[in-house]
């Protein structure tokens, strides 16, 4: 499969009131095209922060999120329907 996003030692710190809090520390992953990925964890464990970093909404503290050369469709492009019909209720 083709890797579409690569994270290498991704970290994110927030500073509030003079105190620095590490939300993500050295997170690494490869996200592949066509794969389903679930992110789970306790409240406050950094799930939303990780998604914000991948989406480019927030910037990492040190190393960047690396997109691969695979083109990403614009967000206003509708997702084409699959050939699989929805399940029939029983």
C-alpha positions as CSV (number, residue, x, y, z in Angstrom):
1,X,0.0,0.0,0.0
2,X,1.0,3.6,-0.5
3,X,1.9,5.7,2.5
4,X,0.0,9.0,2.3
5,X,1.1,10.6,5.6
6,X,4.2,9.9,7.6
7,X,4.7,11.1,11.2
8,X,8.2,10.8,12.7
9,X,8.9,11.7,16.3
10,X,6.0,14.2,16.3
11,X,5.7,16.2,19.5
12,X,3.4,19.0,20.7
13,X,3.8,21.2,23.8
14,X,1.4,23.9,25.1
15,X,2.4,26.7,27.4
16,X,-0.2,28.2,29.7
17,X,0.5,30.5,32.7
18,X,4.2,29.9,32.4
19,X,3.9,26.1,32.6
20,X,4.7,23.9,29.6
21,X,2.6,20.8,29.1
22,X,3.6,18.0,26.7
23,X,0.5,16.6,24.9
24,X,2.3,14.4,22.4
25,X,5.8,13.1,22.7
26,X,7.7,11.4,19.9
27,X,4.7,10.0,18.1
28,X,5.5,8.1,14.9
29,X,3.2,6.5,12.4
30,X,2.6,5.8,8.7
31,X,-0.9,6.1,7.3
32,X,-1.6,4.1,4.2
33,X,-4.0,4.8,1.4
34,X,-7.2,2.7,1.7
35,X,-6.7,1.7,5.3
36,X,-9.1,2.4,8.2
37,X,-7.3,3.8,11.2
38,X,-8.9,4.3,14.7
39,X,-7.4,6.6,17.3
40,X,-8.5,5.8,20.8
41,X,-7.4,6.8,24.3
42,X,-8.5,8.5,27.5
43,X,-9.8,12.0,27.7
44,X,-6.9,14.4,27.4
45,X,-4.5,11.9,25.9
46,X,-3.9,13.9,22.7
47,X,-6.3,12.4,20.2
48,X,-7.7,15.7,18.9
49,X,-4.3,17.3,19.0
50,X,-2.9,14.5,16.8
51,X,-5.8,15.0,14.3
52,X,-5.3,18.8,14.3
53,X,-1.6,18.3,13.6
54,X,-2.3,15.9,10.7
55,X,-4.9,18.3,9.3
56,X,-2.6,21.3,9.5
57,X,-4.9,23.1,11.9
58,X,-2.1,23.2,14.5
59,X,1.7,23.1,14.2
60,X,3.9,20.6,15.9
61,X,6.5,21.7,18.4
62,X,9.5,20.4,16.5
63,X,9.3,17.9,13.6
64,X,6.7,18.5,10.8
65,X,4.0,16.2,9.5
66,X,5.2,14.8,6.2
67,X,2.6,14.3,3.4
68,X,3.8,12.0,0.7
69,X,3.6,12.7,-3.1
70,X,0.1,11.3,-3.3
71,X,-2.3,14.1,-4.4
72,X,-5.1,14.9,-2.0
73,X,-8.5,15.9,-3.5
74,X,-9.8,19.3,-2.5
75,X,-12.2,19.3,0.5
76,X,-15.1,20.4,-1.6
77,X,-14.9,17.4,-3.9
78,X,-17.7,14.9,-3.1
79,X,-16.6,11.4,-2.2
80,X,-17.7,9.0,-5.0
81,X,-20.1,6.3,-4.0
82,X,-18.9,2.8,-3.5
83,X,-20.3,-0.2,-5.5
84,X,-21.6,-1.8,-2.4
85,X,-25.2,-1.1,-1.6
86,X,-26.1,-0.2,2.0
87,X,-27.2,-3.1,4.2
88,X,-30.8,-4.0,4.2
89,X,-32.5,-3.7,7.7
90,X,-33.8,-7.0,9.0
